[in-house]
Amino acid sequence: MEKLTAAKIKRRKNFLPALIFALIFWGLWGWLVYSFSPANNLLILIFYLLLFLATFLTSSLIFANSKLGAIAALWLILFLIFRFFKIGNILNLSLLTVIFFLIGIYFFKSSHQ
């Protein structure tokens, strides 16, 4: 019982820093999109990295689970990378959605056993 309350307290303590970092990463991502054109590969890599961190932290806060947040962020990043290479169509979106949905179910089932 004490472990459960300690975990809840720890989770509450991590909410505010995660929210602050999420807002910082969204701000940096917006500044990058607004200020720079995708002239070189480093800027494109930074774009995807900042977007991953921002969506990871935001979806982790929404789902209250970092594994689901990582799955959602990876889904978005992978689809955007497909769009970048001009292979992002409805079939790939459907396949990615099914694959990441099944991965999410697997992690959810394995953590509740």
C-alpha positions as CSV (number, residue, x, y, z in Angstrom):
1,M,0.0,0.0,0.0
2,E,2.8,2.4,0.8
3,K,4.5,1.7,-2.6
4,L,1.3,2.7,-4.3
5,T,0.9,6.0,-2.5
6,A,4.6,6.7,-3.0
7,A,4.3,6.1,-6.8
8,K,1.3,8.5,-6.9
9,I,3.2,11.2,-5.1
10,K,6.2,10.8,-7.4
11,R,3.9,10.9,-10.4
12,R,2.4,14.2,-9.2
13,K,5.9,15.6,-8.6
14,N,6.9,14.9,-12.2
15,F,3.9,16.5,-13.7
16,L,5.0,20.2,-13.6
17,P,8.5,19.7,-14.9
18,A,7.2,17.5,-17.7
19,L,4.6,20.2,-18.6
20,I,7.3,22.9,-18.6
21,F,9.6,20.9,-20.8
22,A,6.7,20.1,-23.1
23,L,5.9,23.8,-23.5
24,I,9.6,24.5,-24.0
25,F,10.0,21.9,-26.8
26,W,6.8,23.1,-28.5
27,G,8.1,26.6,-28.4
28,L,11.5,25.6,-29.8
29,W,9.8,23.6,-32.5
30,G,7.5,26.5,-33.4
31,W,10.5,28.8,-33.5
32,L,12.4,26.4,-35.7
33,V,9.5,26.1,-38.1
34,Y,8.9,29.8,-38.2
35,S,12.5,31.0,-38.5
36,F,14.3,28.5,-40.7
37,S,13.8,26.9,-44.0
38,P,14.7,23.2,-44.4
39,A,18.0,24.0,-46.1
40,N,20.1,21.2,-44.8
41,N,19.8,17.8,-43.2
42,L,20.7,19.0,-39.7
43,L,17.7,21.3,-39.5
44,I,15.4,18.5,-40.7
45,L,16.9,16.2,-38.0
46,I,16.4,18.9,-35.3
47,F,12.9,19.4,-36.6
48,Y,12.0,15.7,-36.1
49,L,13.9,15.5,-32.7
50,L,12.1,18.5,-31.3
51,L,8.7,17.3,-32.6
52,F,9.4,13.8,-31.1
53,L,10.3,15.3,-27.7
54,A,7.3,17.7,-27.7
55,T,4.8,15.0,-28.7
56,F,6.3,12.4,-26.4
57,L,6.0,14.7,-23.3
58,T,2.5,16.0,-24.3
59,S,1.1,12.5,-25.0
60,S,2.7,11.1,-21.9
61,L,0.9,13.7,-19.9
62,I,-2.4,13.1,-21.7
63,F,-2.2,9.3,-21.4
64,A,-0.5,9.4,-17.9
65,N,1.8,6.7,-19.3
66,S,5.2,7.2,-20.8
67,K,5.1,4.0,-22.9
68,L,1.9,5.1,-24.6
69,G,3.4,8.5,-25.0
70,A,6.4,7.1,-26.8
71,I,4.2,4.9,-29.0
72,A,2.1,7.9,-30.0
73,A,5.2,10.1,-30.7
74,L,6.9,7.4,-32.7
75,W,3.7,6.8,-34.7
76,L,3.5,10.5,-35.6
77,I,7.2,10.8,-36.4
78,L,7.3,7.7,-38.6
79,F,4.3,8.9,-40.6
80,L,5.8,12.3,-41.1
81,I,9.1,10.7,-42.2
82,F,7.0,8.6,-44.7
83,R,5.4,11.9,-45.9
84,F,8.9,13.5,-46.2
85,F,10.0,10.6,-48.5
86,K,6.6,10.9,-50.4
87,I,5.4,7.4,-49.4
88,G,2.8,8.6,-46.8
89,N,-0.5,7.4,-48.3
90,I,-3.6,6.1,-46.6
91,L,-2.4,2.5,-46.8
92,N,0.8,3.2,-44.9
93,L,-1.2,5.3,-42.4
94,S,-3.5,2.4,-41.9
95,L,-0.7,-0.1,-41.5
96,L,1.2,2.1,-39.1
97,T,-1.9,2.7,-37.0
98,V,-2.7,-1.0,-36.8
99,I,1.0,-1.9,-35.9
100,F,1.3,0.8,-33.3
101,F,-2.1,-0.1,-31.9
102,L,-1.1,-3.7,-31.5
103,I,2.2,-2.6,-29.9
104,G,0.2,-0.5,-27.4
105,I,-2.0,-3.4,-26.6
106,Y,1.0,-5.6,-26.1
107,F,2.6,-3.2,-23.6
108,F,-0.7,-2.6,-21.9
109,K,-1.3,-6.3,-21.4
110,S,2.3,-7.1,-20.3
111,S,2.3,-4.3,-17.7
112,H,-1.0,-5.5,-16.1
113,Q,0.0,-9.2,-15.6
